C-alpha cells in the first residue's frame, strides 16, 4: 500500500493544480438513453459515466474491452487479446450480471455471459458509451443486475471516408474502413474492421471481422433508424475453460438488426424491433480428432491406430458442441415532459430460443447444423414480458424518480419490483443522492442444462434477485467532476456453480446468498480546446473497493467470491510538441479468489498487479500515425484460472481521412 500512495501522490498534486486554470469550455448537454423518462446528463440522479467520442479517439485503448476495463467499477477478465473473449462484470458481481446494449437493444446471449462481448461494433463505430453503475432492472428489465453498459453507435456526421491499417508483434494485422454519406434527412454510416494474429503462445491465434451499418431517416412522421451488424470470431482457446484440455478452439458468429422509431416532443414516442442470432462452435480438441489420450495432467489429440490405442488408452471423441441462439424483441416507450415533472410507461416483449446438441430439452425432430455434419438434438424457448412505469420530479434543487418493473416469464411467472432515486443540490456545485432499487437475473441455458465431466447443471433454477441501497455525493465545477458512492447489495437465490467438499463436480444452484459492500470515488478533468503543452487535456483518477460475503454452507464457490476487491485507475492525455499526443492508462488491482493448478495440486491465489497501456500519436491534416503498447511494464498475469495473458505487446498503425464536403 505504501508503494501505491507513492505513485498516487504526485498525480493527485498534479491534478489538483489544474484547478488554478480559469479557462472553461461550455459542454453541450447530452440527453441520456439510460433512462425511461427524458433526462439530461446533468439531471441524472444515479452514478452514470459517459465516454464520449473525443474520449474514445484520444485514449490509449485499441479495443472496447481495453476501454471499459479502465473504469473503476468494471472488471473484464480476458481469456485472449484484442477483445477475442472477455467476461465482463461490475461492482463485484459475476460475469452474468451486467447487461450490454447497443442503441438500447440488449445484446446478452441467453446461452452464456461468455458471449456478451461478441459485438458487431469496433471503437470507430461508437459515438459514446453510457455506463450505469448499480441495478438497472427497473429501466432495462431482467439481467441488468449489477450494472448496464449502453453503446450508442455513430450517425453520419461529415461526409468522409476513413481508412486504417495496423501491424504489431505476434503477426498482428488490423484493417478498417469507415464511410459516412448523406444529407440532413437521410444518412448512412458503415464501418468494417478486421484483425488477426498468430498468437503470443501456441493456440492463441485469432481472426475476427466486425461489420456495422446504420441508416437514419428524418421526415414529418419522426426519425427512423435501421442498424445491422455482424461479428465473426475464430480463435485458439488455449485452456479457456479447462486447463486439462488445452487444445480448445471456438468460433462465434453474431448477427443483429434493429429498427427504431422516435417522435420527439412534449409527449414523445420511442419504439424498436430487433433480432439477434449467435452461432457457437466449440471444439474441445482443435481439428476434431477421433481419439484423444491423457498425458500427465492434460488430454491431447491422438491418432486412430489400433496398436497405439491399446497401448496409450485412447478415448473416443464425442465431437464438437454446436449452439444457436435467436432473440426477438419489440419495445415501446411513451413519455411526457412537463415543467417540473416527467413520466413514462413502456412495454417490452423478448423471446429467447436455443438449438444445441448439448443444451436444452430433447427435440422430437433433430435439425441439421448449417454447413456441419451434426444435428441440433436439443432446444428450449422462453418468452418474457416487461411492463415499466416511471415518474420523476425535477425541481430546482430536488430531484425524485420512482418507478416499477412488472416482469412475466413463460418459465417463471410474475415478479414486481419498485425502486426510488432521490437527489438534492446543496449548491451550484455539490449534490447528494440516495437510491433503493431491486435487481433480477434469469438463469442462462448453460446454468440450466450444461453437463460435463466435472459439471452438473440444474434445470429447476429460479431467477436470482437483490436489493441495493446506495448514497453518495457529486461535484461539478467547470471542467472538473467528481463523485463518491457507497452501496450495499443484498443478493438472494444467487446462481452459482458450487462444489461440495466431498465431490469433484460443480453444480449450479440457487443456494448462495451474497452481500456486497462497495465504495467508489472518481475525479476527472476534461476540456475540448487544446491546452498547454504537456498539461493534460483529459485526466482522471478513480478508486473502487468491494467486499463480498456469502452464506452457502459447506460449498466451494466458483464465481461469487472471485472478483476484484480493490482497483485504482489513473489516466491522462497530453499534447506534445510537433503535433504529437500521448495517452496512457495505469491500473492497479487486487483480485479475490484463486485457481486450482492440477500439476501442483494446489490452489493458487491471484496476485496484485499493475498494468500500463500507452499510445503515442502524430497528426497532420488527413493523416494520423500511432504507436501503442499494452502491458508496457511486461507484467506476468492471469485474469482467469491458468490462462496466461501476454506480456508487453507493441503495435503501430495509421489512418487517412478524405472529406467529401
C-alpha positions as CSV (number, residue, x, y, z in Angstrom):
1,X,0.0,0.0,0.0
2,X,2.9,2.3,0.6
3,X,4.1,1.9,-3.0
4,X,0.5,2.8,-4.1
5,X,0.5,6.0,-2.2
6,X,3.9,6.9,-3.5
7,X,2.6,6.6,-7.1
8,X,-0.7,8.3,-6.5
9,X,0.6,11.4,-4.5
10,X,2.3,13.2,-7.5
11,X,-0.7,12.5,-9.7
12,X,-3.1,13.9,-7.1
13,X,-0.9,17.0,-6.6
14,X,-0.8,17.5,-10.3
15,X,-4.5,17.2,-11.0
16,X,-5.3,19.4,-8.0
17,X,-3.0,22.1,-9.5
18,X,-5.3,22.1,-12.6
19,X,-7.9,23.9,-10.5
20,X,-5.9,27.1,-10.9
21,X,-6.8,27.3,-14.6
22,X,-9.6,29.7,-15.3
23,X,-10.5,29.0,-19.0
24,X,-13.7,27.0,-19.4
25,X,-15.5,25.3,-22.2
26,X,-19.3,25.1,-22.3
27,X,-20.2,21.4,-22.8
28,X,-23.2,20.6,-24.9
29,X,-25.8,18.8,-22.8
30,X,-26.5,15.1,-23.7
31,X,-29.9,13.5,-23.4
32,X,-29.1,10.2,-21.9
33,X,-30.7,7.0,-23.1
34,X,-30.2,5.1,-19.9
35,X,-33.5,6.3,-18.5
36,X,-37.2,5.7,-19.2
37,X,-38.1,9.4,-18.8
38,X,-36.5,12.3,-20.8
39,X,-33.4,13.3,-18.9
40,X,-30.3,15.4,-19.5
41,X,-27.0,14.1,-18.2
42,X,-26.7,16.9,-15.6
43,X,-30.1,15.9,-14.2
44,X,-29.2,12.2,-13.7
45,X,-29.5,11.2,-10.1
46,X,-27.6,7.9,-10.2
47,X,-23.9,7.3,-11.0
48,X,-23.7,7.3,-14.8
49,X,-20.4,7.6,-16.6
50,X,-20.2,8.7,-20.3
51,X,-17.3,8.0,-22.6
52,X,-17.8,10.4,-25.5
53,X,-16.3,10.3,-29.0
54,X,-13.5,12.6,-28.1
55,X,-12.5,10.4,-25.1
56,X,-12.5,7.3,-27.4
57,X,-10.3,8.9,-30.0
58,X,-7.8,10.5,-27.6
59,X,-7.4,7.5,-25.3
60,X,-4.9,4.7,-25.2
61,X,-7.4,1.8,-25.8
62,X,-7.4,-0.1,-29.1
63,X,-10.5,-2.3,-28.3
64,X,-13.8,-2.0,-26.5
65,X,-12.6,-4.4,-23.8
66,X,-9.5,-2.2,-23.1
67,X,-11.6,0.9,-23.0
68,X,-14.1,-0.4,-20.5
69,X,-11.5,-2.2,-18.3
70,X,-10.1,1.2,-17.4
71,X,-13.3,2.1,-15.5
72,X,-13.1,1.5,-11.7
73,X,-16.4,-0.4,-11.4
74,X,-15.8,-2.7,-14.4
75,X,-13.8,-5.9,-14.4
76,X,-13.1,-7.6,-17.7
77,X,-11.5,-11.0,-17.2
78,X,-9.9,-11.6,-20.6
79,X,-9.1,-15.0,-21.9
80,X,-7.4,-13.6,-25.0
81,X,-6.2,-10.4,-26.6
82,X,-7.8,-7.8,-29.0
83,X,-11.2,-8.4,-27.5
84,X,-11.4,-12.0,-28.6
85,X,-13.2,-13.0,-25.4
86,X,-13.8,-11.4,-22.0
87,X,-16.1,-11.9,-19.1
88,X,-17.5,-8.5,-18.1
89,X,-18.7,-7.8,-14.6
90,X,-19.5,-4.7,-12.5
91,X,-19.4,-3.8,-8.8
92,X,-18.1,-7.2,-7.6
93,X,-20.8,-9.1,-9.4
94,X,-20.4,-12.1,-11.7
95,X,-20.0,-12.1,-15.5
96,X,-23.7,-13.0,-15.9
97,X,-25.0,-9.9,-14.0
98,X,-24.1,-7.0,-16.4
99,X,-26.4,-6.0,-19.3
100,X,-24.7,-5.0,-22.6
101,X,-26.8,-2.9,-25.0
102,X,-26.3,-1.4,-28.5
103,X,-28.6,1.6,-29.1
104,X,-30.8,0.3,-26.2
105,X,-31.0,-3.2,-27.6
106,X,-30.0,-6.0,-25.2
107,X,-27.1,-8.0,-26.5
108,X,-26.7,-10.5,-23.7
109,X,-26.7,-14.0,-25.0
110,X,-29.2,-16.4,-23.3
111,X,-26.7,-19.3,-23.7
112,X,-23.9,-17.8,-21.6
113,X,-22.4,-14.5,-20.5
114,X,-19.1,-15.6,-22.1
115,X,-20.5,-14.3,-25.4
116,X,-21.8,-10.9,-24.1
117,X,-18.9,-9.0,-25.7
118,X,-19.3,-10.7,-29.1
119,X,-20.4,-7.4,-30.6
120,X,-20.6,-6.2,-34.2
121,X,-19.0,-2.7,-33.4
122,X,-15.5,-1.6,-33.1
123,X,-14.3,1.7,-31.5
124,X,-14.7,3.7,-34.7
125,X,-18.4,2.8,-34.9
126,X,-19.2,4.1,-31.4
127,X,-20.5,7.6,-30.7
128,X,-20.5,7.3,-27.0
129,X,-20.9,4.8,-24.2
130,X,-23.2,5.2,-21.2
131,X,-22.2,3.1,-18.1
132,X,-24.9,2.8,-15.4
133,X,-23.4,1.7,-12.1
134,X,-25.7,-0.4,-10.0
135,X,-29.0,-2.1,-10.6
136,X,-30.8,-1.3,-13.9
137,X,-33.6,-3.8,-14.0
138,X,-36.2,-1.1,-13.3
139,X,-35.0,0.6,-16.6
140,X,-33.9,-2.2,-18.9
141,X,-35.5,-5.3,-17.4
142,X,-34.0,-8.6,-16.1
143,X,-30.2,-9.1,-16.3
144,X,-29.2,-5.5,-15.6
145,X,-28.3,-6.9,-12.1
146,X,-25.2,-5.0,-11.1
147,X,-25.0,-2.5,-13.9
148,X,-25.6,-1.8,-17.6
149,X,-23.5,-0.6,-20.5
150,X,-25.3,1.1,-23.4
151,X,-23.2,1.5,-26.6
152,X,-24.5,4.3,-28.9
153,X,-23.5,3.9,-32.5
154,X,-22.4,6.7,-34.7
155,X,-24.7,8.6,-37.0
156,X,-23.4,10.2,-40.2
157,X,-21.6,13.4,-39.4
158,X,-19.3,14.7,-42.1
159,X,-19.3,13.0,-45.5
160,X,-16.0,11.3,-45.3
161,X,-14.0,8.1,-45.9
162,X,-11.6,6.8,-43.2
163,X,-9.1,4.0,-43.8
164,X,-6.9,2.4,-41.2
165,X,-4.0,0.0,-41.2
166,X,-2.1,-1.5,-38.3
167,X,0.5,-4.2,-37.5
168,X,2.3,-5.5,-34.5
169,X,4.1,-8.3,-32.7
170,X,3.0,-11.9,-33.0
171,X,1.8,-11.3,-36.5
172,X,-0.9,-8.8,-35.6
173,X,-2.7,-7.2,-38.5
174,X,-5.5,-4.7,-38.4
175,X,-7.5,-3.2,-41.3
176,X,-10.5,-0.9,-41.1
177,X,-12.6,1.3,-43.4
178,X,-15.5,3.7,-42.4
179,X,-17.8,5.6,-44.8
180,X,-20.2,8.3,-43.9
181,X,-22.5,9.8,-46.5
182,X,-25.9,11.5,-46.7
183,X,-27.9,14.6,-46.2
184,X,-29.7,16.1,-43.2
185,X,-32.7,13.9,-43.7
186,X,-31.2,10.6,-45.0
187,X,-27.7,9.4,-44.0
188,X,-25.6,6.3,-43.5
189,X,-22.5,5.3,-41.6
190,X,-20.8,2.0,-42.4
191,X,-17.8,0.6,-40.6
192,X,-15.8,-2.6,-41.4
193,X,-12.8,-3.8,-39.4
194,X,-10.7,-7.0,-39.4
195,X,-7.9,-8.2,-37.2
196,X,-5.8,-11.3,-36.9
197,X,-2.7,-12.6,-35.1
198,X,-0.6,-15.8,-35.0
199,X,-0.9,-15.7,-31.2
200,X,1.6,-14.9,-28.4
201,X,1.8,-18.6,-27.4
202,X,0.6,-21.8,-29.0
203,X,-3.1,-22.0,-29.8
204,X,-3.8,-18.3,-29.1
205,X,-4.2,-17.2,-32.7
206,X,-7.3,-15.4,-33.8
207,X,-9.1,-14.0,-36.8
208,X,-12.1,-11.6,-36.4
209,X,-14.3,-9.5,-38.5
210,X,-16.8,-6.7,-37.5
211,X,-19.3,-5.0,-39.7
212,X,-21.9,-2.4,-38.8
213,X,-24.1,-0.2,-41.0
214,X,-26.6,2.4,-39.7
215,X,-29.2,4.3,-41.8
216,X,-31.0,7.3,-40.4
217,X,-34.1,9.0,-41.9
218,X,-35.9,12.1,-40.6
219,X,-39.3,13.0,-42.0
220,X,-42.6,14.5,-40.9
221,X,-43.6,11.3,-39.1
222,X,-40.5,11.3,-36.9
223,X,-37.0,9.9,-37.0
224,X,-36.2,6.3,-38.2
225,X,-33.0,4.3,-37.7
226,X,-32.1,0.9,-39.2
227,X,-28.9,-0.7,-37.9
228,X,-27.4,-4.1,-38.8
229,X,-24.2,-5.8,-37.8
230,X,-22.1,-8.9,-38.0
231,X,-19.2,-10.2,-35.7
232,X,-17.3,-13.3,-36.7
233,X,-14.5,-14.6,-34.4
234,X,-12.4,-17.7,-34.7
235,X,-9.7,-18.3,-32.1
236,X,-7.5,-20.8,-30.4
237,X,-8.9,-21.1,-26.9
238,X,-5.8,-22.3,-25.1
239,X,-7.0,-23.5,-21.6
240,X,-10.0,-21.2,-21.9
241,X,-12.5,-23.4,-20.0
242,X,-10.2,-26.1,-18.6
243,X,-6.5,-26.4,-18.1
244,X,-7.0,-30.2,-18.5
245,X,-7.9,-29.7,-22.2
246,X,-5.5,-27.1,-23.6
247,X,-6.2,-27.6,-27.3
248,X,-9.7,-25.9,-27.4
249,X,-10.9,-23.9,-30.3
250,X,-14.0,-21.7,-30.7
251,X,-15.8,-19.8,-33.5
252,X,-18.6,-17.3,-32.9
253,X,-20.8,-15.7,-35.5
254,X,-23.1,-13.0,-34.1
255,X,-25.7,-11.1,-36.3
256,X,-28.1,-8.4,-35.3
257,X,-30.7,-6.0,-36.8
258,X,-32.6,-3.2,-35.1
259,X,-35.3,-0.9,-36.5
260,X,-36.1,2.0,-34.2
261,X,-38.5,5.0,-34.4
262,X,-38.8,8.2,-32.3
263,X,-41.2,11.0,-32.3
264,X,-39.8,13.8,-30.1
265,X,-41.9,16.5,-28.4
266,X,-43.6,17.2,-25.1
267,X,-45.2,13.9,-25.4
268,X,-42.7,11.6,-27.1
269,X,-42.8,8.1,-28.5
270,X,-40.0,5.6,-28.9
271,X,-40.2,2.1,-30.4
272,X,-37.9,-0.6,-31.8
273,X,-37.9,-4.1,-33.0
274,X,-34.8,-6.2,-33.0
275,X,-33.3,-9.6,-33.8
276,X,-30.0,-11.2,-32.6
277,X,-28.5,-14.6,-33.6
278,X,-25.4,-16.2,-32.3
279,X,-23.8,-19.4,-33.6
280,X,-21.2,-21.0,-31.4
281,X,-19.0,-23.9,-32.5
282,X,-16.8,-25.2,-29.6
283,X,-14.0,-27.8,-30.2
284,X,-12.6,-29.4,-27.1
285,X,-9.8,-30.7,-29.4
286,X,-8.8,-28.4,-32.2
287,X,-9.3,-30.0,-35.6
288,X,-11.5,-32.7,-34.1
289,X,-9.6,-35.9,-33.6
290,X,-11.4,-39.2,-33.5
291,X,-9.5,-40.1,-30.3
292,X,-7.7,-38.4,-27.5
293,X,-5.3,-39.6,-24.8
294,X,-4.2,-38.4,-21.4
295,X,-0.6,-37.4,-20.9
296,X,0.2,-36.4,-17.3
297,X,-2.5,-33.9,-16.2
298,X,-3.8,-32.9,-19.6
299,X,-5.6,-34.5,-22.5
300,X,-4.1,-34.2,-26.0
301,X,-5.1,-35.3,-29.5
302,X,-4.4,-38.9,-30.5
303,X,-4.5,-40.9,-33.8
304,X,-6.7,-43.8,-34.7
305,X,-4.1,-46.6,-34.9
306,X,-5.1,-49.8,-33.2
307,X,-1.7,-50.5,-31.6
308,X,-1.3,-47.0,-30.2
309,X,-4.9,-47.0,-29.0
310,X,-4.4,-50.1,-26.9
311,X,-1.0,-49.0,-25.6
312,X,-1.9,-45.5,-24.7
313,X,-5.5,-45.8,-23.7
314,X,-7.1,-43.6,-26.5
315,X,-10.6,-42.4,-25.7
316,X,-13.2,-41.8,-28.4
317,X,-14.0,-38.1,-29.0
318,X,-17.8,-37.4,-28.9
319,X,-17.5,-34.4,-31.3
320,X,-17.8,-30.6,-31.2
321,X,-20.5,-28.6,-29.3
322,X,-22.9,-26.6,-31.5
323,X,-25.3,-23.9,-30.2
324,X,-27.5,-21.4,-32.0
325,X,-29.4,-18.8,-30.1
326,X,-32.1,-16.5,-31.5
327,X,-33.6,-13.5,-29.7
328,X,-36.5,-11.4,-31.0
329,X,-37.8,-8.3,-29.2
330,X,-40.3,-5.4,-29.5
331,X,-40.2,-2.4,-27.3
332,X,-42.4,0.8,-26.9
333,X,-41.9,3.7,-24.6
334,X,-44.3,6.7,-24.1
335,X,-43.2,9.7,-22.1
336,X,-44.5,13.1,-21.2
337,X,-42.3,16.1,-20.4
338,X,-43.8,18.7,-18.1
339,X,-42.5,21.8,-16.5
340,X,-41.4,20.1,-13.3
341,X,-42.4,16.5,-13.7
342,X,-41.9,13.8,-16.3
343,X,-43.5,10.4,-16.7
344,X,-43.1,7.3,-18.9
345,X,-44.7,3.9,-19.4
346,X,-43.2,1.2,-21.6
347,X,-43.7,-2.4,-22.6
348,X,-41.1,-4.9,-24.0
349,X,-41.5,-8.4,-25.3
350,X,-38.5,-10.6,-25.7
351,X,-38.4,-14.2,-27.0
352,X,-35.3,-16.4,-26.5
353,X,-34.6,-19.6,-28.3
354,X,-31.7,-22.1,-28.4
355,X,-30.9,-25.0,-30.6
356,X,-28.0,-27.2,-29.5
357,X,-26.5,-30.7,-29.4
358,X,-25.8,-30.2,-25.6
359,X,-28.1,-27.6,-24.0
360,X,-31.9,-27.7,-23.6
361,X,-34.5,-30.4,-23.7
362,X,-34.6,-33.3,-26.2
363,X,-36.2,-32.5,-29.5
364,X,-38.6,-34.9,-31.2
365,X,-37.2,-33.8,-34.6
366,X,-33.4,-33.0,-34.7
367,X,-32.4,-30.2,-37.0
368,X,-29.3,-30.1,-39.1
369,X,-26.5,-27.7,-38.2
370,X,-25.7,-25.5,-41.1
371,X,-22.6,-26.5,-43.0
372,X,-21.7,-29.1,-40.4
373,X,-22.1,-32.8,-40.2
374,X,-24.0,-32.6,-36.9
375,X,-27.6,-32.3,-35.6
376,X,-29.3,-30.0,-33.1
377,X,-30.8,-32.6,-30.9
378,X,-31.8,-30.3,-28.0
379,X,-33.6,-27.0,-27.7
380,X,-35.5,-24.6,-25.5
381,X,-37.6,-21.5,-25.8
382,X,-38.9,-18.9,-23.3
383,X,-40.9,-15.6,-23.6
384,X,-40.5,-12.6,-21.4
385,X,-42.8,-9.5,-20.9
386,X,-41.7,-6.4,-19.1
387,X,-44.0,-3.5,-18.2
388,X,-42.3,-0.3,-16.9
389,X,-43.7,2.8,-15.3
390,X,-41.6,5.8,-14.2
391,X,-42.4,9.2,-12.7
392,X,-39.9,12.0,-11.9
393,X,-40.0,15.4,-10.3
394,X,-37.1,17.7,-11.3
395,X,-37.3,21.0,-9.3
396,X,-34.6,23.5,-8.8
397,X,-32.8,21.6,-6.0
398,X,-34.8,18.4,-5.5
399,X,-34.9,15.5,-8.0
400,X,-37.0,12.4,-7.3
401,X,-37.6,9.5,-9.6
402,X,-39.8,6.5,-8.7
403,X,-40.5,3.5,-10.9
404,X,-41.6,0.0,-11.2
405,X,-40.9,-3.1,-13.2
406,X,-43.6,-5.8,-13.6
407,X,-42.0,-8.8,-15.2
408,X,-43.6,-12.0,-16.6
409,X,-41.8,-15.1,-17.9
410,X,-43.3,-18.2,-19.5
411,X,-40.8,-20.1,-17.4
412,X,-41.0,-18.3,-14.0
413,X,-44.3,-16.3,-13.8
414,X,-44.7,-12.8,-12.4
415,X,-42.2,-10.6,-10.5
416,X,-42.9,-7.0,-9.4
417,X,-40.0,-4.6,-8.4
418,X,-40.4,-1.0,-7.4
419,X,-37.5,1.4,-7.0
420,X,-36.7,5.0,-5.9
421,X,-33.9,7.6,-6.6
422,X,-33.6,11.0,-5.0
423,X,-31.1,13.8,-5.2
424,X,-30.7,17.2,-3.6
425,X,-28.5,20.1,-4.8
426,X,-26.6,21.6,-1.8
427,X,-25.4,24.5,-4.1
428,X,-24.4,25.0,-7.7
429,X,-21.5,22.5,-7.4
430,X,-22.5,19.9,-4.9
431,X,-25.3,17.4,-5.0
432,X,-26.2,14.5,-2.7
433,X,-28.2,11.4,-3.8
434,X,-29.7,8.2,-2.4
435,X,-31.5,5.3,-4.1
436,X,-33.1,1.9,-3.4
437,X,-33.5,-0.4,-6.3
438,X,-34.1,-4.1,-6.9
439,X,-32.4,-6.4,-9.4
440,X,-33.4,-9.6,-11.3
441,X,-31.4,-12.0,-13.4
442,X,-32.6,-15.1,-15.3
443,X,-30.5,-18.2,-15.4
444,X,-28.8,-18.8,-18.8
445,X,-29.3,-22.0,-20.7
446,X,-25.8,-23.1,-19.6
447,X,-26.8,-22.6,-16.0
448,X,-29.9,-24.8,-16.6
449,X,-28.6,-27.6,-18.8
450,X,-24.8,-27.9,-19.1
451,X,-23.4,-31.3,-18.3
452,X,-19.8,-32.3,-18.5
453,X,-17.1,-34.4,-16.8
454,X,-17.0,-32.0,-13.8
455,X,-20.3,-30.1,-14.2
456,X,-23.9,-30.8,-13.5
457,X,-26.5,-28.2,-14.3
458,X,-29.8,-27.8,-12.5
459,X,-32.9,-27.3,-14.8
460,X,-35.0,-26.2,-11.8
461,X,-33.0,-23.0,-11.1
462,X,-35.0,-19.9,-10.3
463,X,-34.1,-16.2,-11.1
464,X,-31.7,-14.5,-8.7
465,X,-32.6,-11.2,-7.2
466,X,-31.2,-8.5,-5.0
467,X,-31.9,-5.2,-3.3
468,X,-29.4,-2.3,-3.5
469,X,-29.2,0.7,-1.2
470,X,-26.9,3.5,-2.3
471,X,-26.0,7.0,-1.3
472,X,-23.3,9.4,-2.4
473,X,-22.1,12.8,-3.4
474,X,-21.5,14.5,-6.8
475,X,-19.4,17.6,-7.6
476,X,-19.2,19.6,-10.8
477,X,-17.3,22.8,-11.5
478,X,-16.1,24.0,-14.9
479,X,-14.0,21.1,-16.4
480,X,-13.9,19.1,-13.2
481,X,-16.3,16.5,-12.0
482,X,-16.1,14.1,-9.1
483,X,-18.4,11.5,-7.3
484,X,-18.4,9.4,-4.3
485,X,-20.8,6.4,-3.9
486,X,-21.4,3.9,-1.1
487,X,-23.7,1.0,-1.6
488,X,-25.0,-2.2,0.0
489,X,-26.4,-5.0,-2.2
490,X,-28.2,-8.0,-0.7
491,X,-28.4,-10.9,-3.1
492,X,-30.9,-13.7,-2.7
493,X,-31.1,-17.0,-4.6
494,X,-27.8,-16.1,-6.3
495,X,-27.0,-18.5,-9.0
496,X,-23.5,-20.0,-8.6
497,X,-21.6,-23.1,-9.6
498,X,-20.7,-24.7,-6.2
499,X,-18.9,-27.9,-5.3
500,X,-19.4,-29.9,-2.1
501,X,-16.2,-30.7,-0.3
502,X,-16.6,-34.4,-0.9
503,X,-17.4,-34.1,-4.7
504,X,-15.5,-33.4,-7.9
505,X,-18.5,-32.0,-9.7
506,X,-19.5,-28.4,-9.9
507,X,-23.3,-28.0,-9.5
508,X,-25.4,-24.9,-10.4
509,X,-27.6,-23.9,-7.5
510,X,-29.8,-21.1,-6.1
511,X,-28.0,-21.7,-2.8
512,X,-25.7,-18.8,-2.3
513,X,-26.7,-15.5,-0.6
514,X,-24.2,-12.7,-1.3
515,X,-23.9,-9.4,0.5
516,X,-21.8,-6.8,-1.3
517,X,-20.5,-3.6,0.3
518,X,-18.8,-1.2,-2.0
519,X,-17.2,2.3,-2.2
520,X,-16.3,4.2,-5.4
521,X,-14.6,7.6,-5.9
522,X,-13.5,9.4,-9.0
523,X,-12.1,12.7,-10.1
524,X,-11.9,13.8,-13.7
525,X,-10.8,16.8,-15.8
526,X,-11.7,17.4,-19.4
527,X,-11.7,20.3,-21.9
528,X,-12.5,20.5,-25.6
529,X,-10.0,23.1,-26.6
530,X,-6.3,22.2,-26.9
531,X,-4.4,23.1,-23.8
532,X,-0.8,23.9,-23.0
533,X,2.0,21.5,-23.9
534,X,2.3,18.6,-21.6
535,X,-0.6,19.7,-19.4
536,X,-3.4,17.0,-19.7
537,X,-6.3,17.8,-21.9
538,X,-8.1,14.9,-20.1
539,X,-7.1,13.4,-16.8
540,X,-8.7,11.1,-14.2
541,X,-8.2,9.1,-11.1
542,X,-10.7,6.5,-9.7
543,X,-10.7,4.0,-6.9
544,X,-13.1,1.2,-6.1
545,X,-13.4,-1.2,-3.2
546,X,-15.8,-4.1,-2.8
547,X,-16.3,-6.8,-0.2
548,X,-18.4,-9.9,-0.9
549,X,-19.6,-12.1,1.9
550,X,-21.7,-15.2,1.2
551,X,-23.7,-17.8,3.1
552,X,-23.6,-21.1,1.2
553,X,-22.9,-23.7,3.8
554,X,-20.1,-26.3,3.2
555,X,-19.6,-25.4,-0.5
556,X,-16.8,-24.1,-2.6
557,X,-17.9,-21.2,-4.9
558,X,-16.8,-20.9,-8.5
559,X,-17.8,-17.3,-9.2
560,X,-19.5,-15.4,-6.3
561,X,-16.2,-14.9,-4.4
562,X,-13.9,-14.5,-7.4
563,X,-13.9,-10.7,-8.0
564,X,-11.7,-7.6,-8.0
565,X,-11.7,-6.3,-4.4
566,X,-9.6,-3.2,-4.9
567,X,-8.9,-1.2,-8.0
568,X,-7.2,2.0,-8.9
569,X,-7.3,3.6,-12.4
570,X,-5.2,6.6,-13.5
571,X,-5.1,8.1,-17.0
572,X,-4.4,11.2,-18.9
573,X,-4.0,12.6,-22.4
574,X,-1.2,15.1,-23.1
575,X,-0.5,17.4,-26.1
576,X,3.2,17.3,-27.0
577,X,5.3,19.4,-29.4
578,X,5.3,18.7,-33.2
579,X,1.7,17.6,-33.3
580,X,2.3,14.7,-31.0
581,X,0.0,13.5,-28.3
582,X,0.4,10.9,-25.6
583,X,-2.4,8.9,-23.9
584,X,-1.8,6.4,-21.0
585,X,-3.7,4.4,-18.5
586,X,-2.3,2.8,-15.4
587,X,-4.4,0.3,-13.4
588,X,-3.8,-1.5,-10.1
589,X,-6.0,-4.3,-8.9
590,X,-6.3,-6.8,-6.2
591,X,-8.4,-9.9,-7.0
592,X,-10.0,-12.2,-4.5
593,X,-10.1,-15.9,-5.0
594,X,-7.7,-18.2,-6.9
595,X,-7.5,-21.1,-9.3
596,X,-6.6,-24.7,-9.0
597,X,-3.3,-25.9,-10.5
598,X,-3.7,-29.5,-11.5
599,X,0.1,-30.0,-11.9
600,X,0.9,-28.6,-8.4
601,X,-2.3,-30.0,-6.9
602,X,-3.0,-26.8,-5.0
603,X,-5.0,-23.5,-5.2
604,X,-3.0,-20.5,-6.5
605,X,-4.2,-17.1,-5.2
606,X,-4.4,-14.2,-7.7
607,X,-1.5,-11.7,-7.3
608,X,-2.0,-8.0,-7.0
609,X,-0.6,-6.2,-10.1
610,X,-0.1,-3.0,-12.1
611,X,-0.9,-2.8,-15.8
612,X,0.1,0.2,-18.0
613,X,-1.1,0.9,-21.6
614,X,0.1,3.8,-23.7
615,X,-0.3,5.3,-27.1
616,X,1.8,7.9,-28.9
617,X,0.1,9.7,-31.9
618,X,1.1,12.1,-34.6
619,X,-1.5,14.1,-36.5
620,X,-1.1,16.1,-39.7
621,X,-4.2,17.2,-41.7
622,X,-5.7,14.0,-43.0
623,X,-3.1,11.6,-41.6
624,X,-2.7,10.1,-38.1
625,X,0.1,7.8,-37.2
626,X,0.3,6.0,-33.9
627,X,2.4,3.5,-31.9
628,X,0.9,1.7,-28.9
629,X,1.9,-0.7,-26.2
630,X,-0.3,-2.9,-24.0
631,X,1.1,-4.1,-20.7
632,X,4.1,-1.8,-21.1
633,X,5.5,-3.0,-17.7
634,X,5.6,-6.5,-19.1
635,X,3.7,-7.8,-16.0
636,X,3.0,-11.6,-16.0
637,X,-0.6,-12.2,-15.0
638,X,-3.7,-14.3,-15.4
639,X,-7.3,-13.0,-15.4
640,X,-9.0,-16.4,-15.3
641,X,-7.6,-19.6,-13.9
642,X,-4.3,-20.6,-15.6
643,X,-4.9,-18.7,-18.9
644,X,-1.7,-16.8,-19.2
645,X,-2.1,-13.4,-20.7
646,X,0.7,-11.8,-22.9
647,X,3.4,-9.5,-21.7
648,X,4.3,-6.3,-23.5
649,X,2.7,-6.2,-26.9
650,X,3.8,-3.3,-29.3
651,X,1.9,-2.3,-32.4
652,X,1.7,0.6,-34.8
653,X,-0.6,1.9,-37.5
654,X,-2.0,4.9,-39.4
655,X,-5.3,6.3,-40.6
656,X,-6.2,8.5,-43.5
657,X,-9.4,10.6,-43.9
658,X,-10.9,12.0,-47.1
659,X,-13.7,14.6,-46.6
660,X,-16.2,15.0,-49.4
661,X,-17.6,18.3,-48.3
